[in-house]
């Protein structure tokens, strides 16, 4: 399970995001990283039992590096102030829909979907929504999904229909989306709870039909 020492480390990193502080606290970082990887491993074992597409996935394929790529960013802080893990059939380096767990003091969350797919995948997803809108509606209106999620995020949603789609299309509000995710916030108490894995799996199981719908579109 995640302990208070990991939360404390991430809080410290946010206040001291520089190489000198990080090097001085490297042992604490290594312990926090190990703890997070163990948590990811525990989640993955349970997740594989409900999603066989992940059978070959290992924790190392899920966990993101703490180092930031600052080459093209105005923000030159060298480290992320969170731990993140993506659970998808292709691993973190393959573009497809999947589950996500984000650990960050005061800003932890979990959920899944397909965040900002590139144009070719986006086009296929929009076609899938257009052709099988009833299936998508059924997924989003299912009691298990609605129990944990309020719906899809409207992040980066278009104000006008994309080319080749009519405003009167019944699915147009979903076709306008550029990202297809549903997320739930976690507070520090949730993260530190001994039942964290169970909580994560319940949320992942509820969003699984959406993930399979999106991956079907791009396969």
Secondary structure, DSSP 8 states (H G I E B T S, - for coil): ---HHHHHHHHHHHH--SHHHHHHTHHHHHHHHHHHHHHHHHHHHHHHHH-GGGTT--GGGTB--SB---TT-S----B-SSEEEEE-TT-TTS-S-EEEEEE-TT-EEEEEEE-S--HHHHHHHHHHHHHTHHHHHHHHHSHHHHHH------TT--SS--TT--TT-TTHHHHT-S-EEEEEEE-HHHHHSTTHHHHHHHHHHHHHHHHHHHHHHH-
